[in-house]
Amino acid sequence: MAANVPTIKLNSGYDLPMIGYGTFGGADAPHLVHDAAKVALEAGYRHFDTAYLYKTETALGDAIRESGVPREEVFVTTKLWQTFKRPEHVRPACERSLQDLGFDYIDMYMFHWPMAWEFHGFEHDKIQVKDENNDIKCIDVPIIDTWREMEKLVKDGLVRSIGVSNFTIPMLEELLAKAEIPPAMNQIEIHPSLPQEEMVEWAKKHNIALTAYSPLGNPGFSWFSATGHSKTLEEPAVLKAAEKYGKSPVQVLINWGVARGYCVIPKSVTPVRIKANIEYFKMDPEDVEAITQIGREHPVRTCDPVLMFGPSNDVFGEHKKD
């Protein structure tokens, strides 16, 4: 039975549960995700997020089929990788994801990142080829050229909704000005240390849904500790709300996101946490505001494309030299 979680109506007409299950992980993710996704489906999750990069599409598709939950009751997002941005690679990449998932259609197909890289093949060992400077150089493929191919996927029934991830407001404005089918979603990093207030407000105004990845602030990321920022789960405002509502700090952060009007996709492979993460409750505005205040003065981005992919990939303009 589906969990009692609020849904949002996408501009493409589809309903999407606001608490989903993220399938990003390490080398053992495919095996772990298969079993964990079955637990999630049993717990009532009906929104799942994967990507070609994660190598979890097959595990997720198998888990959905084995669960007995009808395919049409599950909303699955997957993503187009940077090396597949040339128009001629978009459909083959989508078809590969469809094959790995074992699906007839994808609910949401989105750009994984805004930038484009050189194509070296579809094999996973060829999609993050760094040069001698530990950098992946970007190539000039206009976003709208790739987007036109995404629109064709919708028209041809391979995909129901199309979206983007890690886009800034100027990128979205440029895409909206040229797109025939507007993006239904922008998936971005949002947590109390990076509340993204301007984007949250802008997206509401333009009827583009948001999904928050890393909703707990990614305390496990290797470079996170180098920021000198405290762990989001230990912030006084979070602990105070947890005590007030009788919930865990993790549950508070998930529902803080829902209270602000966007989807949240926590990830866990531990059954007890999977079940706890989908527990929805309402939060008072003053508690939402107190947690939002955490990242206002010194926002911290944990998923930095320059640290992951090299200096050519400063899509947020946060590494420019003075």
N, C-alpha and C positions, 0 to 999 in steps of 0.2 A: 504494500500500500504506500502511495506517495506521502511524504511527510507534509506536515502543516506549515508550509513555508510560503511567504508572499511571492507573487510573481510580478514581472513587469511585462508590459506589452511593447514589443519591438516595433520600429517603424516599418518593418516588413510584414507585420500582422501576426507574428507568432508570440506565444507566451513563453516566458523563461523564468524558472524558479531562481530566486535571488541568492540562495545558498547552493553552491555546487561543489563538485569534487575535483581537485586538481591532480593530474597524474605525472607531473614532472618529478624526476628522481635520478638516482645514480645508476651505476652499471647493472645493479640487480633489480632496477625498477620494473622491467617487463614481467618478471616472475611475481614480484610483490604486488604489482598493480592488479594482476588478474584476480588474486584472492581478495585483495582489499576492495576492489570494485564490486565484487559479489556481496561483500559485507555491506558496502554503501547502498547498493540497490535494495538489499533486504531492509536496510534502515530507513529507506524512503527517498534517497537521492534520485533525482531525475534530470540533473544537469551535470554533465561531465566535460572536462576540458583536457584535451590532449594536443599533440603536435607531431609532425613528422620527425622533428629533431629528437623528441623524447624516446622514440622507439617503443612506445606503449600503445600504439593504435591497435595492433593485433590482439594484445592482451585484453584491452578494453572491449573490443568488438566481441571477442569470445565470451567474456564475462557477461555481457548484456544478453547474448543468445542463450547462454546456459542458465541465466537467472529466471527465464520464463516471463520476464517483464516485456510486454509488447514493444517492438521497436518504436512505434509512433508515440509512445509515452515518454521516451527518453530524448533529451536534447543534447547533442554532442557537438562540441566545437573542436576543430583542428585547424592547422595553420600552414601557410605557404612560406617556405624558407627563403632566405635571401638569395641563394644561388639559383632559384627558379623564377626570378622576376622578369626575365626576357619573355615577351609575349608567347613565343613558341614553346616555352617550358611550363606555362601555367596549367594547361589542361592535363598534360602527362603527369605533372606532380599531383594534381587533384585526383586523377584516376588511380595513382599509386596509393594515395591515402584511402580512397574508397575500397581498393582491393585489400589493403592491410586491415581495415576495419571490418570488411566483409559486408558493407552496406550498399544499398541502391542509391542513397543520397546522403549528403552531409547537412546537418542543420545550420551550422555556421562555419564558413570558411573565411579565414582572416589572414592578412599579412602578419607575419611574426614580428618583424621590425620594419621600419620605413626604408632602410637602405637596400641597395642591390649589390650583389657580388658576382664575380665571374663563375660561370657554370663549369664544373669539372666532372659531372656525372651525378646520377641519383643515389649512388651508394653512400652509406652513412660516413664512411671514412674519407669522402671527397667533398663534404659540404661545409667544412671549416678549415680550409687550407690557408695557413698563415705563412707569411714570407719570412726572410731572414731576420727581420726586425720585430717579429712576433705580432705582425699587423695583417689584417685582411683589408685590402684596398677596395674601395667602393667604385662601382662603375656607373656610368650615366644611363640609367633606364628611367625615363619619366614615370612617376607614380601612376599617372592617368593611363599610360600605355598598358601597364600591368592590370590596372583596374578594369579597363575595357574587356579584358579576357575573363576577369572575375564575373563581370556582368553577363557574359555569354554563358558561364556555368549555371547561373540562375535561370536564364532563359531556356537552357537546354535540360533543366531538371536535375542536374547533378548536385546542386547546392540550393538550399532554400533562402539563406540569408548570407550576406557578405559583410565583412568588417575589417577593422585594422587593429593593430596593437602598437603601443609605444609611440603613438602620434601626438604631436604638439597641436595647440590650437591653430597656429598658422598653416600647418600641414593639412589639417581638417578643413579649414576655410578654403584652401586652394582646391582640395579634392571635391568639396561640395559645389564649388563654382563650375566644375567641369563634368561631374558624374551624372549619368542618367539614373542609376540606382544609388541612393545615398548609403553610406556605411550605416549599418544597424548598430554597430558596437565599436567601442574603442577600449581595448584591454590594456590597463596601465598599472604600474606599481602604486598602490595606495595603502597607507597604514598611518597610525598616529604620528610617526616621525616624518611622514611625507603626505600630508592631508589633501594636497592637490585641489584646494578650494576653488581656484579660478576655473580649472577644467570641469569640476563637478557642476558649477553654476552654468558654464557655457554649454555643456552637453545637455543639461536639462532644457535650456532655452532652445536648442536646436534639435531636440528629439532624437539624440543619439545616446543609446544606453552605454553605461560603463560597467566593466568588470574589474575588480581589484585583484591583481595577483600579489603574492607576498603579503597577505593581509596581516600577518603577525610581525612583519618587519625583518624577516629573514635573519634571526640572530645566529643561525648556523653558518652563514656565508663567511668564508675565510677573511675577506677584506672588511667585513662589518665591524669587527673588533677594533680595527685600525682607525675607525672614525672617532673613537673615544666616546661614542654615544651609548647611553645606558640601554639595556634591553627593554623594549617596549612593554613587555609583559610585567616588568617590575616597576613601571611608572606609578607614582602615588594615585593619580586620577583613575588609572585602570584598576588598581587594587581596591580603591574605595568603592568603585561601581560594582566590582565582583562581590564585595561584602554586602552591599546594599541589596543586590538582586539574588544573592545566594547562588552565584554562578562562578565558573572558573574565569581567570583572566583571558584565556583563549576564547571562550564563549562571549565574553564582553567585546573583544575586538571584532569578532565576526558580526555581532549584532549592531555594533557601532557603525559598521559599513552599511548594513541593511537600513538602519535608521536614517542614513544620509542619502539613501535612494539608489544605491547601485548593487550589483551582484558581487559576491565574494566567493573565492574558490580556494578554501584551505586544503592542504594536503596532509594525509597521514596514512600509514599502513597498519596502525594499531586499532583493532576493532573497537575498543572502548572509547578511543578518541574520535574515531569516525562517527560513532553514534552520538557522542556529545556535541560534535561540531555542527550538527544539523538542528540543534535545539534552538528554536526561535523564541525570542521574547522582546517585548517593547521596552525601549529605554526613554527616560525623561529627557527633554531637550537640554536641560542644564548639564546632565551627565555627558551627553553627546558633545556639547560645547567644551566641557572641561578636557575631554580627551583630544578633541581637535586642536586645542591650544598647545599641546605638546610639541608639535612640529612647526608652529608658526614662525618662531624666531630663528631656529637653526634646523631647517629641513635636511634630512639625510636620505640619499638615494642608495639603496643597497645593491640594486641590479644595474650596474654602470656599464654601458656598452663599450666604453674605452678600456676599462679594466678587463672585460671579457674578450673583446675582439680586436683591440688595438686602436691607436690614435686617429686613424682615418674615420672612425665610427662615432664621432662626437655629435650624435643627432640632437642632443639636448643643449648643445652649446655651453656646457658647464666646464670645459677644460681650456677655454680660450685664454691665451696669454695676454696680460695687460699691455 
